[in-house]
Amino acid sequence: MKAIVINKYGETDQFVEAQVAKPKIKENQVLIELYATSINRFDTKVRRGELAEVISFNFPIILGLDAAGVVVEVGKAVTQFKVGDEVFANSSLKSGTYTEFVAVNEILVAHKPKNITFKEAAAVPMVGLTA
């Protein structure tokens, strides 16, 4: 699958498109096909290497914490979601959302309200947690 990655810390010129393995979900996860994501201050700090002494990452890094899209697969322990559900989510620090698909623990996923777009939903997770 396609992803936007960085292979070293730096400015926005470090972003490159790459082919990466599609995530395999665990029993408590859903696989989301991303329709939208967002860029947070956290992503910028990671990209620049400002958090390298606090959080260790292995390159290439897929940035992004916010996801909005459609569930395409559910783990066998998932109870709140089914394939086809429109959702938004906060991914983990090690499962970036600048990609086509992301595996997210069910507890970090919510149904997308029908009255908002995927772009609007993708703007909520990280800033919502911050607020």
A tleap script that builds the chain and sets N, CA, C and O, in Angstrom:
source leaprc.protein.ff14SB
mol = sequence {
  NMET LYS ALA ILE VAL ILE ASN LYS TYR GLY
  GLU THR ASP GLN PHE VAL GLU ALA GLN VAL
  ALA LYS PRO LYS ILE LYS GLU ASN GLN VAL
  LEU ILE GLU LEU TYR ALA THR SER ILE ASN
  ARG PHE ASP THR LYS VAL ARG ARG GLY GLU
  LEU ALA GLU VAL ILE SER PHE ASN PHE PRO
  ILE ILE LEU GLY LEU ASP ALA ALA GLY VAL
  VAL VAL GLU VAL GLY LYS ALA VAL THR GLN
  PHE LYS VAL GLY ASP GLU VAL PHE ALA ASN
  SER SER LEU LYS SER GLY THR TYR THR GLU
  PHE VAL ALA VAL ASN GLU ILE LEU VAL ALA
  HIE LYS PRO LYS ASN ILE THR PHE LYS GLU
  ALA ALA ALA VAL PRO MET VAL GLY LEU THR
  CALA
}
set mol.1.N position { 0.845 -1.172 0.000 }
set mol.1.CA position { 0.000 0.000 0.000 }
set mol.1.C position { 0.891 1.235 0.000 }
set mol.1.O position { 2.065 1.168 0.363 }
set mol.2.N position { 0.323 2.352 -0.408 }
set mol.2.CA position { 1.072 3.607 -0.434 }
set mol.2.C position { 1.075 4.263 0.942 }
set mol.2.O position { 0.106 4.176 1.695 }
set mol.3.N position { 2.183 4.918 1.246 }
set mol.3.CA position { 2.292 5.701 2.474 }
set mol.3.C position { 3.229 6.869 2.210 }
set mol.3.O position { 4.083 6.808 1.326 }
set mol.4.N position { 3.063 7.912 2.972 }
set mol.4.CA position { 4.005 9.024 2.958 }
set mol.4.C position { 4.886 8.847 4.186 }
set mol.4.O position { 4.391 8.813 5.312 }
set mol.5.N position { 6.189 8.735 3.967 }
set mol.5.CA position { 7.122 8.434 5.053 }
set mol.5.C position { 8.231 9.477 5.096 }
set mol.5.O position { 8.412 10.272 4.173 }
set mol.6.N position { 8.963 9.442 6.203 }
set mol.6.CA position { 10.240 10.158 6.267 }
set mol.6.C position { 11.308 9.118 6.572 }
set mol.6.O position { 11.086 8.200 7.360 }
set mol.7.N position { 12.454 9.267 5.950 }
set mol.7.CA position { 13.569 8.351 6.161 }
set mol.7.C position { 14.653 8.948 7.046 }
set mol.7.O position { 15.598 8.264 7.436 }
set mol.8.N position { 14.504 10.233 7.357 }
set mol.8.CA position { 15.386 10.906 8.305 }
set mol.8.C position { 14.678 12.164 8.778 }
set mol.8.O position { 13.745 12.641 8.132 }
set mol.9.N position { 15.119 12.694 9.897 }
set mol.9.CA position { 14.515 13.903 10.443 }
set mol.9.C position { 14.851 15.100 9.563 }
set mol.9.O position { 15.915 15.147 8.946 }
set mol.10.N position { 13.945 16.058 9.508 }
set mol.10.CA position { 14.189 17.264 8.737 }
set mol.10.C position { 12.908 18.027 8.467 }
set mol.10.O position { 11.928 17.914 9.203 }
set mol.11.N position { 12.936 18.798 7.408 }
set mol.11.CA position { 11.789 19.633 7.031 }
set mol.11.C position { 10.855 18.852 6.103 }
set mol.11.O position { 11.019 17.645 5.925 }
set mol.12.N position { 9.893 19.532 5.523 }
set mol.12.CA position { 8.887 18.858 4.702 }
set mol.12.C position { 9.462 18.208 3.453 }
set mol.12.O position { 8.816 17.352 2.847 }
set mol.13.N position { 10.659 18.603 3.063 }
set mol.13.CA position { 11.272 17.972 1.887 }
set mol.13.C position { 11.660 16.517 2.155 }
set mol.13.O position { 12.062 15.809 1.232 }
set mol.14.N position { 11.547 16.067 3.394 }
set mol.14.CA position { 11.852 14.673 3.742 }
set mol.14.C position { 10.699 13.722 3.438 }
set mol.14.O position { 10.887 12.506 3.446 }
set mol.15.N position { 9.510 14.261 3.171 }
set mol.15.CA position { 8.366 13.405 2.846 }
set mol.15.C position { 8.574 12.732 1.505 }
set mol.15.O position { 8.893 13.390 0.515 }
set mol.16.N position { 8.394 11.418 1.472 }
set mol.16.CA position { 8.465 10.666 0.218 }
set mol.16.C position { 7.358 9.626 0.200 }
set mol.16.O position { 6.936 9.133 1.246 }
set mol.17.N position { 6.895 9.299 -0.987 }
set mol.17.CA position { 5.916 8.228 -1.122 }
set mol.17.C position { 6.659 6.902 -1.141 }
set mol.17.O position { 7.708 6.775 -1.774 }
set mol.18.N position { 6.105 5.913 -0.440 }
set mol.18.CA position { 6.738 4.597 -0.373 }
set mol.18.C position { 5.667 3.512 -0.376 }
set mol.18.O position { 4.503 3.764 -0.063 }
set mol.19.N position { 6.075 2.331 -0.727 }
set mol.19.CA position { 5.214 1.159 -0.609 }
set mol.19.C position { 5.558 0.471 0.707 }
set mol.19.O position { 6.719 0.155 0.965 }
set mol.20.N position { 4.552 0.242 1.529 }
set mol.20.CA position { 4.741 -0.434 2.814 }
set mol.20.C position { 3.723 -1.556 2.923 }
set mol.20.O position { 2.741 -1.597 2.182 }
set mol.21.N position { 3.969 -2.459 3.852 }
set mol.21.CA position { 3.049 -3.579 4.051 }
set mol.21.C position { 1.719 -3.089 4.624 }
set mol.21.O position { 1.692 -2.220 5.495 }
set mol.22.N position { 0.644 -3.641 4.138 }
set mol.22.CA position { -0.679 -3.340 4.697 }
set mol.22.C position { -0.717 -3.929 6.107 }
set mol.22.O position { -0.282 -5.061 6.316 }
set mol.23.N position { -1.236 -3.168 7.074 }
set mol.23.CA position { -1.252 -3.675 8.451 }
set mol.23.C position { -2.094 -4.930 8.606 }
set mol.23.O position { -3.118 -5.101 7.943 }
set mol.24.N position { -1.643 -5.797 9.490 }
set mol.24.CA position { -2.420 -6.963 9.885 }
set mol.24.C position { -3.018 -6.634 11.246 }
set mol.24.O position { -2.306 -6.211 12.156 }
set mol.25.N position { -4.318 -6.826 11.382 }
set mol.25.CA position { -4.971 -6.433 12.622 }
set mol.25.C position { -4.840 -7.516 13.693 }
set mol.25.O position { -4.704 -8.704 13.401 }
set mol.26.N position { -4.886 -7.060 14.936 }
set mol.26.CA position { -4.959 -7.951 16.090 }
set mol.26.C position { -6.427 -8.163 16.414 }
set mol.26.O position { -7.293 -7.511 15.829 }
set mol.27.N position { -6.713 -9.062 17.333 }
set mol.27.CA position { -8.110 -9.412 17.609 }
set mol.27.C position { -8.942 -8.248 18.156 }
set mol.27.O position { -10.168 -8.265 18.044 }
set mol.28.N position { -8.295 -7.239 18.746 }
set mol.28.CA position { -9.023 -6.095 19.309 }
set mol.28.C position { -8.932 -4.854 18.417 }
set mol.28.O position { -9.195 -3.745 18.880 }
set mol.29.N position { -8.567 -5.026 17.164 }
set mol.29.CA position { -8.371 -3.888 16.264 }
set mol.29.C position { -9.339 -3.911 15.091 }
set mol.29.O position { -9.922 -4.938 14.742 }
set mol.30.N position { -9.482 -2.717 14.493 }
set mol.30.CA position { -10.193 -2.585 13.226 }
set mol.30.C position { -9.202 -2.057 12.196 }
set mol.30.O position { -8.283 -1.311 12.534 }
set mol.31.N position { -9.390 -2.440 10.957 }
set mol.31.CA position { -8.588 -1.908 9.868 }
set mol.31.C position { -9.435 -0.856 9.173 }
set mol.31.O position { -10.536 -1.136 8.699 }
set mol.32.N position { -8.903 0.358 9.120 }
set mol.32.CA position { -9.622 1.481 8.531 }
set mol.32.C position { -8.973 1.864 7.212 }
set mol.32.O position { -7.761 2.069 7.141 }
set mol.33.N position { -9.793 1.960 6.158 }
set mol.33.CA position { -9.338 2.551 4.911 }
set mol.33.C position { -9.489 4.054 5.083 }
set mol.33.O position { -10.596 4.556 5.278 }
set mol.34.N position { -8.373 4.767 5.009 }
set mol.34.CA position { -8.403 6.199 5.286 }
set mol.34.C position { -8.980 6.993 4.132 }
set mol.34.O position { -8.620 6.799 2.971 }
set mol.35.N position { -9.892 7.898 4.484 }
set mol.35.CA position { -10.440 8.859 3.542 }
set mol.35.C position { -9.883 10.243 3.845 }
set mol.35.O position { -9.858 11.112 2.973 }
set mol.36.N position { -9.431 10.449 5.094 }
set mol.36.CA position { -8.863 11.738 5.492 }
set mol.36.C position { -7.986 11.544 6.718 }
set mol.36.O position { -8.185 10.623 7.510 }
set mol.37.N position { -7.014 12.430 6.855 }
set mol.37.CA position { -6.161 12.499 8.034 }
set mol.37.C position { -5.893 13.976 8.282 }
set mol.37.O position { -6.424 14.835 7.577 }
set mol.38.N position { -5.074 14.271 9.275 }
set mol.38.CA position { -4.733 15.667 9.543 }
set mol.38.C position { -3.277 15.757 9.971 }
set mol.38.O position { -2.615 14.746 10.205 }
set mol.39.N position { -2.802 16.973 10.066 }
set mol.39.CA position { -1.430 17.222 10.513 }
set mol.39.C position { -1.512 17.970 11.834 }
set mol.39.O position { -2.176 19.001 11.946 }
set mol.40.N position { -0.829 17.433 12.823 }
set mol.40.CA position { -0.813 18.043 14.154 }
set mol.40.C position { 0.589 18.545 14.477 }
set mol.40.O position { 1.565 18.169 13.828 }
set mol.41.N position { 0.669 19.381 15.469 }
set mol.41.CA position { 1.960 19.891 15.946 }
set mol.41.C position { 2.889 18.732 16.315 }
set mol.41.O position { 4.097 18.804 16.087 }
set mol.42.N position { 2.327 17.676 16.879 }
set mol.42.CA position { 3.111 16.501 17.243 }
set mol.42.C position { 3.841 15.939 16.021 }
set mol.42.O position { 5.021 15.598 16.102 }
set mol.43.N position { 3.138 15.844 14.890 }
set mol.43.CA position { 3.746 15.318 13.661 }
set mol.43.C position { 4.941 16.162 13.239 }
set mol.43.O position { 5.976 15.629 12.838 }
set mol.44.N position { 4.793 17.473 13.332 }
set mol.44.CA position { 5.874 18.389 12.963 }
set mol.44.C position { 7.074 18.198 13.880 }
set mol.44.O position { 8.213 18.182 13.415 }
set mol.45.N position { 6.829 18.055 15.168 }
set mol.45.CA position { 7.923 17.863 16.124 }
set mol.45.C position { 8.654 16.543 15.867 }
set mol.45.O position { 9.882 16.489 15.929 }
set mol.46.N position { 7.904 15.489 15.582 }
set mol.46.CA position { 8.547 14.201 15.269 }
set mol.46.C position { 9.361 14.336 14.000 }
set mol.46.O position { 10.521 13.928 13.962 }
set mol.47.N position { 8.759 14.915 12.939 }
set mol.47.CA position { 9.464 15.045 11.650 }
set mol.47.C position { 10.778 15.784 11.800 }
set mol.47.O position { 11.779 15.405 11.191 }
set mol.48.N position { 10.784 16.830 12.603 }
set mol.48.CA position { 12.002 17.630 12.795 }
set mol.48.C position { 13.007 16.974 13.738 }
set mol.48.O position { 14.140 17.442 13.853 }
set mol.49.N position { 12.604 15.888 14.418 }
set mol.49.CA position { 13.509 15.224 15.352 }
set mol.49.C position { 13.496 15.835 16.744 }
set mol.49.O position { 14.344 15.504 17.573 }
set mol.50.N position { 12.548 16.718 17.008 }
set mol.50.CA position { 12.488 17.408 18.292 }
set mol.50.C position { 12.117 16.487 19.448 }
set mol.50.O position { 12.337 16.833 20.609 }
set mol.51.N position { 11.557 15.319 19.145 }
set mol.51.CA position { 11.170 14.382 20.190 }
set mol.51.C position { 12.044 13.128 20.202 }
set mol.51.O position { 11.746 12.168 20.911 }
set mol.52.N position { 13.118 13.138 19.420 }
set mol.52.CA position { 13.951 11.948 19.259 }
set mol.52.C position { 14.543 11.442 20.574 }
set mol.52.O position { 14.763 10.241 20.725 }
set mol.53.N position { 14.799 12.327 21.516 }
set mol.53.CA position { 15.359 11.895 22.798 }
set mol.53.C position { 14.289 11.367 23.747 }
set mol.53.O position { 14.609 10.714 24.740 }
set mol.54.N position { 13.021 11.645 23.447 }
set mol.54.CA position { 11.920 11.244 24.318 }
set mol.54.C position { 11.222 9.978 23.808 }
set mol.54.O position { 10.887 9.088 24.590 }
set mol.55.N position { 11.008 9.908 22.485 }
set mol.55.CA position { 10.322 8.774 21.864 }
set mol.55.C position { 11.209 8.220 20.758 }
set mol.55.O position { 11.611 8.949 19.851 }
set mol.56.N position { 11.511 6.940 20.837 }
set mol.56.CA position { 12.364 6.367 19.790 }
set mol.56.C position { 11.500 5.805 18.664 }
set mol.56.O position { 10.533 5.082 18.901 }
set mol.57.N position { 11.865 6.149 17.460 }
set mol.57.CA position { 11.201 5.670 16.254 }
set mol.57.C position { 12.232 4.972 15.383 }
set mol.57.O position { 13.418 5.300 15.419 }
set mol.58.N position { 11.774 4.017 14.613 }
set mol.58.CA position { 12.617 3.382 13.610 }
set mol.58.C position { 12.193 3.907 12.241 }
set mol.58.O position { 11.004 3.945 11.923 }
set mol.59.N position { 13.162 4.306 11.443 }
set mol.59.CA position { 12.871 4.768 10.090 }
set mol.59.C position { 12.598 3.577 9.189 }
set mol.59.O position { 13.163 2.505 9.408 }
set mol.60.N position { 11.754 3.731 8.190 }
set mol.60.CA position { 10.993 4.932 7.864 }
set mol.60.C position { 9.850 5.141 8.857 }
set mol.60.O position { 9.305 4.184 9.408 }
set mol.61.N position { 9.503 6.398 9.070 }
set mol.61.CA position { 8.416 6.749 9.974 }
set mol.61.C position { 7.212 7.195 9.146 }
set mol.61.O position { 7.330 8.024 8.243 }
set mol.62.N position { 6.054 6.627 9.474 }
set mol.62.CA position { 4.794 7.116 8.919 }
set mol.62.C position { 4.184 7.987 10.004 }
set mol.62.O position { 3.827 7.499 11.076 }
set mol.63.N position { 4.067 9.269 9.723 }
set mol.63.CA position { 3.500 10.205 10.696 }
set mol.63.C position { 1.973 10.163 10.645 }
set mol.63.O position { 1.381 9.471 9.816 }
set mol.64.N position { 1.358 10.912 11.540 }
set mol.64.CA position { -0.089 11.046 11.566 }
set mol.64.C position { -0.717 10.293 12.715 }
set mol.64.O position { -0.397 9.133 12.972 }
set mol.65.N position { -1.621 10.977 13.406 }
set mol.65.CA position { -2.335 10.383 14.541 }
set mol.65.C position { -3.841 10.299 14.297 }
set mol.65.O position { -4.524 9.503 14.943 }
set mol.66.N position { -4.359 11.093 13.392 }
set mol.66.CA position { -5.792 11.184 13.172 }
set mol.66.C position { -6.210 10.422 11.925 }
set mol.66.O position { -5.552 10.483 10.886 }
set mol.67.N position { -7.320 9.702 12.052 }
set mol.67.CA position { -7.825 8.922 10.927 }
set mol.67.C position { -9.328 9.094 10.808 }
set mol.67.O position { -10.036 9.180 11.811 }
set mol.68.N position { -9.807 9.143 9.577 }
set mol.68.CA position { -11.238 9.073 9.307 }
set mol.68.C position { -11.405 8.248 8.038 }
set mol.68.O position { -10.709 8.457 7.044 }
set mol.69.N position { -12.333 7.316 8.093 }
set mol.69.CA position { -12.530 6.453 6.938 }
set mol.69.C position { -13.572 5.395 7.198 }
set mol.69.O position { -14.495 5.587 7.989 }
set mol.70.N position { -13.412 4.268 6.518 }
set mol.70.CA position { -14.385 3.186 6.577 }
set mol.70.C position { -13.701 1.907 7.060 }
set mol.70.O position { -12.600 1.572 6.621 }
set mol.71.N position { -14.362 1.207 7.961 }
set mol.71.CA position { -13.847 -0.067 8.467 }
set mol.71.C position { -13.907 -1.102 7.355 }
set mol.71.O position { -14.956 -1.312 6.747 }
set mol.72.N position { -12.761 -1.756 7.088 }
set mol.72.CA position { -12.716 -2.788 6.054 }
set mol.72.C position { -12.447 -4.178 6.629 }
set mol.72.O position { -12.570 -5.181 5.925 }
set mol.73.N position { -12.080 -4.232 7.911 }
set mol.73.CA position { -11.842 -5.525 8.560 }
set mol.73.C position { -11.932 -5.321 10.066 }
set mol.73.O position { -11.541 -4.271 10.576 }
set mol.74.N position { -12.443 -6.314 10.775 }
set mol.74.CA position { -12.520 -6.241 12.235 }
set mol.74.C position { -11.899 -7.482 12.843 }
set mol.74.O position { -12.016 -8.581 12.302 }
set mol.75.N position { -11.231 -7.292 13.982 }
set mol.75.CA position { -10.672 -8.413 14.719 }
set mol.75.C position { -11.768 -9.211 15.390 }
set mol.75.O position { -12.874 -8.709 15.586 }
set mol.76.N position { -11.469 -10.456 15.746 }
set mol.76.CA position { -12.511 -11.336 16.280 }
set mol.76.C position { -13.036 -10.907 17.646 }
set mol.76.O position { -14.110 -11.358 18.045 }
set mol.77.N position { -12.316 -10.047 18.383 }
set mol.77.CA position { -12.787 -9.572 19.682 }
set mol.77.C position { -13.495 -8.217 19.605 }
set mol.77.O position { -13.963 -7.707 20.623 }
set mol.78.N position { -13.574 -7.638 18.419 }
set mol.78.CA position { -14.212 -6.329 18.239 }
set mol.78.C position { -15.726 -6.492 18.331 }
set mol.78.O position { -16.306 -7.370 17.691 }
set mol.79.N position { -16.359 -5.637 19.135 }
set mol.79.CA position { -17.813 -5.738 19.343 }
set mol.79.C position { -18.585 -4.495 18.906 }
set mol.79.O position { -19.797 -4.573 18.702 }
set mol.80.N position { -17.919 -3.356 18.758 }
set mol.80.CA position { -18.627 -2.101 18.509 }
set mol.80.C position { -18.670 -1.680 17.041 }
set mol.80.O position { -19.374 -0.732 16.692 }
set mol.81.N position { -17.925 -2.374 16.179 }
set mol.81.CA position { -17.814 -1.945 14.786 }
set mol.81.C position { -17.945 -3.131 13.852 }
set mol.81.O position { -17.668 -4.276 14.211 }
set mol.82.N position { -18.380 -2.811 12.627 }
set mol.82.CA position { -18.483 -3.836 11.590 }
set mol.82.C position { -17.949 -3.267 10.277 }
set mol.82.O position { -17.820 -2.052 10.129 }
set mol.83.N position { -17.647 -4.126 9.353 }
set mol.83.CA position { -17.177 -3.705 8.038 }
set mol.83.C position { -18.222 -2.759 7.431 }
set mol.83.O position { -19.420 -3.039 7.451 }
set mol.84.N position { -17.742 -1.647 6.898 }
set mol.84.CA position { -18.607 -0.658 6.267 }
set mol.84.C position { -18.928 0.530 7.156 }
set mol.84.O position { -19.441 1.538 6.669 }
set mol.85.N position { -18.635 0.437 8.457 }
set mol.85.CA position { -18.900 1.564 9.357 }
set mol.85.C position { -18.000 2.744 9.022 }
set mol.85.O position { -16.807 2.578 8.768 }
set mol.86.N position { -18.582 3.935 9.025 }
set mol.86.CA position { -17.813 5.176 8.868 }
set mol.86.C position { -17.331 5.584 10.254 }
set mol.86.O position { -18.130 5.716 11.180 }
set mol.87.N position { -16.021 5.783 10.394 }
set mol.87.CA position { -15.427 6.002 11.708 }
set mol.87.C position { -14.379 7.101 11.679 }
set mol.87.O position { -13.938 7.540 10.617 }
set mol.88.N position { -13.993 7.536 12.876 }
set mol.88.CA position { -12.797 8.359 13.033 }
set mol.88.C position { -12.058 7.829 14.243 }
set mol.88.O position { -12.659 7.213 15.123 }
set mol.89.N position { -10.732 8.069 14.292 }
set mol.89.CA position { -9.932 7.414 15.311 }
set mol.89.C position { -8.639 8.154 15.583 }
set mol.89.O position { -8.181 8.978 14.791 }
set mol.90.N position { -8.076 7.833 16.719 }
set mol.90.CA position { -6.745 8.292 17.103 }
set mol.90.C position { -5.854 7.055 17.059 }
set mol.90.O position { -6.072 6.108 17.814 }
set mol.91.N position { -4.862 7.057 16.189 }
set mol.91.CA position { -3.989 5.886 16.090 }
set mol.91.C position { -2.900 5.954 17.150 }
set mol.91.O position { -2.811 6.920 17.907 }
set mol.92.N position { -2.086 4.931 17.193 }
set mol.92.CA position { -0.976 4.924 18.143 }
set mol.92.C position { 0.200 5.707 17.578 }
set mol.92.O position { 0.223 6.042 16.394 }
set mol.93.N position { 1.169 5.992 18.428 }
set mol.93.CA position { 2.354 6.739 17.992 }
set mol.93.C position { 3.154 5.986 16.942 }
set mol.93.O position { 3.894 6.596 16.170 }
set mol.94.N position { 3.013 4.680 16.906 }
set mol.94.CA position { 3.809 3.868 15.977 }
set mol.94.C position { 3.028 3.394 14.754 }
set mol.94.O position { 3.577 2.670 13.924 }
set mol.95.N position { 1.769 3.782 14.625 }
set mol.95.CA position { 0.935 3.403 13.474 }
set mol.95.C position { 0.403 4.653 12.807 }
set mol.95.O position { -0.738 5.051 13.045 }
set mol.96.N position { 1.211 5.268 11.983 }
set mol.96.CA position { 0.848 6.539 11.379 }
set mol.96.C position { -0.319 6.455 10.420 }
set mol.96.O position { -0.681 5.381 9.939 }
set mol.97.N position { -0.904 7.625 10.149 }
set mol.97.CA position { -2.098 7.696 9.312 }
set mol.97.C position { -1.865 8.381 7.965 }
set mol.97.O position { -2.825 8.667 7.250 }
set mol.98.N position { -0.620 8.645 7.612 }
set mol.98.CA position { -0.341 9.185 6.282 }
set mol.98.C position { -0.204 7.997 5.325 }
set mol.98.O position { 0.843 7.794 4.711 }
set mol.99.N position { -1.265 7.233 5.215 }
set mol.99.CA position { -1.237 5.980 4.486 }
set mol.99.C position { -2.646 5.607 4.025 }
set mol.99.O position { -3.604 6.323 4.315 }
set mol.100.N position { -2.770 4.512 3.323 }
set mol.100.CA position { -4.069 4.092 2.817 }
set mol.100.C position { -4.905 3.340 3.854 }
set mol.100.O position { -6.132 3.445 3.859 }
set mol.101.N position { -4.246 2.587 4.726 }
set mol.101.CA position { -4.939 1.791 5.739 }
set mol.101.C position { -4.188 1.905 7.060 }
set mol.101.O position { -2.965 2.039 7.085 }
set mol.102.N position { -4.943 1.848 8.160 }
set mol.102.CA position { -4.323 1.855 9.475 }
set mol.102.C position { -5.101 0.902 10.382 }
set mol.102.O position { -6.331 0.852 10.340 }
set mol.103.N position { -4.372 0.153 11.197 }
set mol.103.CA position { -4.973 -0.730 12.198 }
set mol.103.C position { -5.025 0.023 13.520 }
set mol.103.O position { -4.012 0.548 13.981 }
set mol.104.N position { -6.214 0.075 14.132 }
set mol.104.CA position { -6.409 0.853 15.352 }
set mol.104.C position { -7.162 0.010 16.375 }
set mol.104.O position { -8.100 -0.709 16.029 }
set mol.105.N position { -6.742 0.105 17.647 }
set mol.105.CA position { -7.459 -0.578 18.710 }
set mol.105.C position { -8.892 -0.057 18.779 }
set mol.105.O position { -9.129 1.146 18.676 }
set mol.106.N position { -9.821 -0.951 18.949 }
set mol.106.CA position { -11.241 -0.595 18.972 }
set mol.106.C position { -11.543 0.536 19.949 }
set mol.106.O position { -12.394 1.378 19.660 }
set mol.107.N position { -10.888 0.578 21.068 }
set mol.107.CA position { -11.155 1.582 22.095 }
set mol.107.C position { -10.828 3.010 21.636 }
set mol.107.O position { -11.305 3.977 22.230 }
set mol.108.N position { -10.015 3.142 20.577 }
set mol.108.CA position { -9.622 4.451 20.062 }
set mol.108.C position { -10.434 4.888 18.844 }
set mol.108.O position { -10.089 5.869 18.185 }
set mol.109.N position { -11.506 4.165 18.545 }
set mol.109.CA position { -12.316 4.408 17.355 }
set mol.109.C position { -13.714 4.853 17.777 }
set mol.109.O position { -14.245 4.384 18.784 }
set mol.110.N position { -14.308 5.762 17.000 }
set mol.110.CA position { -15.684 6.201 17.226 }
set mol.110.C position { -16.422 6.242 15.895 }
set mol.110.O position { -15.815 6.447 14.843 }
set mol.111.N position { -17.735 6.046 15.950 }
set mol.111.CA position { -18.548 6.191 14.746 }
set mol.111.C position { -18.561 7.652 14.322 }
set mol.111.O position { -18.719 8.548 15.151 }
set mol.112.N position { -18.395 7.886 13.027 }
set mol.112.CA position { -18.429 9.245 12.491 }
set mol.112.C position { -19.880 9.712 12.435 }
set mol.112.O position { -20.733 9.027 11.870 }
set mol.113.N position { -20.160 10.867 13.014 }
set mol.113.CA position { -21.519 11.398 12.889 }
set mol.113.C position { -21.878 11.605 11.410 }
set mol.113.O position { -21.035 12.011 10.611 }
set mol.114.N position { -23.109 11.328 11.067 }
set mol.114.CA position { -23.555 11.453 9.671 }
set mol.114.C position { -23.512 12.892 9.173 }
set mol.114.O position { -23.408 13.128 7.969 }
set mol.115.N position { -23.590 13.861 10.093 }
set mol.115.CA position { -23.672 15.261 9.668 }
set mol.115.C position { -22.321 15.948 9.517 }
set mol.115.O position { -22.273 17.166 9.344 }
set mol.116.N position { -21.218 15.196 9.579 }
set mol.116.CA position { -19.905 15.790 9.320 }
set mol.116.C position { -19.181 14.991 8.242 }
set mol.116.O position { -19.457 13.809 8.036 }
set mol.117.N position { -18.253 15.653 7.562 }
set mol.117.CA position { -17.490 15.015 6.492 }
set mol.117.C position { -16.323 14.226 7.089 }
set mol.117.O position { -16.007 14.357 8.271 }
set mol.118.N position { -15.696 13.415 6.256 }
set mol.118.CA position { -14.506 12.700 6.698 }
set mol.118.C position { -13.393 13.680 7.061 }
set mol.118.O position { -12.667 13.465 8.032 }
set mol.119.N position { -13.258 14.753 6.284 }
set mol.119.CA position { -12.236 15.763 6.591 }
set mol.119.C position { -12.489 16.393 7.951 }
set mol.119.O position { -11.560 16.588 8.735 }
set mol.120.N position { -13.726 16.707 8.225 }
set mol.120.CA position { -14.046 17.301 9.533 }
set mol.120.C position { -13.779 16.300 10.654 }
set mol.120.O position { -13.244 16.664 11.702 }
set mol.121.N position { -14.147 15.055 10.437 }
set mol.121.CA position { -13.936 14.021 11.454 }
set mol.121.C position { -12.444 13.817 11.731 }
set mol.121.O position { -12.045 13.596 12.875 }
set mol.122.N position { -11.628 13.892 10.685 }
set mol.122.CA position { -10.184 13.699 10.857 }
set mol.122.C position { -9.529 14.824 11.636 }
set mol.122.O position { -8.404 14.671 12.111 }
set mol.123.N position { -10.197 15.925 11.770 }
set mol.123.CA position { -9.646 17.067 12.525 }
set mol.123.C position { -9.905 16.956 14.018 }
set mol.123.O position { -9.416 17.784 14.786 }
set mol.124.N position { -10.657 15.960 14.444 }
set mol.124.CA position { -11.109 15.880 15.836 }
set mol.124.C position { -10.209 15.085 16.790 }
set mol.124.O position { -9.953 15.585 17.886 }
set mol.125.N position { -9.717 13.903 16.464 }
set mol.125.CA position { -9.135 13.029 17.500 }
set mol.125.C position { -8.035 13.631 18.362 }
set mol.125.O position { -8.206 13.686 19.580 }
set mol.126.N position { -6.946 14.072 17.821 }
set mol.126.CA position { -5.840 14.560 18.632 }
set mol.126.C position { -6.183 15.873 19.327 }
set mol.126.O position { -5.904 16.035 20.515 }
set mol.127.N position { -6.779 16.802 18.605 }
set mol.127.CA position { -7.116 18.077 19.251 }
set mol.127.C position { -8.229 17.878 20.266 }
set mol.127.O position { -8.283 18.594 21.266 }
set mol.128.N position { -9.117 16.922 20.032 }
set mol.128.CA position { -10.145 16.611 21.005 }
set mol.128.C position { -9.554 16.074 22.289 }
set mol.128.O position { -9.976 16.461 23.378 }
set mol.129.N position { -8.577 15.181 22.173 }
set mol.129.CA position { -7.896 14.677 23.359 }
set mol.129.C position { -7.123 15.783 24.070 }
set mol.129.O position { -7.080 15.828 25.300 }
set mol.130.N position { -6.523 16.661 23.300 }
set mol.130.CA position { -5.767 17.776 23.888 }
set mol.130.C position { -6.700 18.711 24.653 }
set mol.130.O position { -6.374 19.168 25.749 }
set mol.131.N position { -7.864 18.990 24.064 }
set mol.131.CA position { -8.812 19.881 24.719 }
set mol.131.C position { -9.322 19.241 25.992 }
set mol.131.O position { -10.137 19.835 26.697 }
savepdb mol mol.pdb
quit
